[in-house]
Amino acid sequence: METPTAKLHRLDAACDRLGIGRSKLYELMDAGEIRSVKIGRNRLVPESAIVEFIERLENSAA
């Protein structure tokens, strides 16, 4: 049985997924480049925000 892909990523997992450091991720969130949500005290990055960010990078490189 396949494990479903996480829809929300903790910050360390989002950093791993993007191949960037934690401070760079905070920079991108502060600049509005990548969306995040807060649930209680946890800041999480939606999978869709990661995909959109990667797509924007690819489109700007073309």
N, C-alpha and C positions, 0 to 999 in steps of 0.2 A: 504494500500500500504506500502511495506517495504521500509525503508530508506537504501540506499546503504552504505556499510561500507567505511569509509574514507580510501583513499589510502596513504595519507600523514598525519602524526600526528605532531602537535605542540609539543614542548619538554615536557610541563606539561602533555599532554595527553599520550605521550610515557612513561613517568615516571609512570603514573597511570596504564597503560597497563602492565608494567613490575613489578610494585610493588617496585620501587626503587626511591631514591632521585635524585634531579637534578644534584648534584655534582658527583654522581656515574655514571649517564648517560654521563656526559661530560668526565669522566675518560674512560668509555668504548668507546666513540667515538674517543678520542685522541689515544687510544691503537689500534684502528682499529677493535675492537670487534663488533661494530655495526655501520652500514653505516648511513649517513645522507646526506641531500642535502640542498643547500642554494638557496632560491628564493628571490631576492632582499636582504632585511636585515633579512629575516626570515630563521632560521635553522629548518628543518623539518626531521622527521624520517619516511621513507617508511614503510608501513605495512609489506612488504616482508622482510625488514631488521629485524623487530621485530620477525617475524615467524622463520627466519633463526637462529637468536640468540637463541631463545627458543629451537629449534631443536638441535643446537650444545650443549647446556647445558644438554638436555636430553640424547644425545648420549654419552657425556663424563661421565655421571653418571651411565651408563649401564655397 
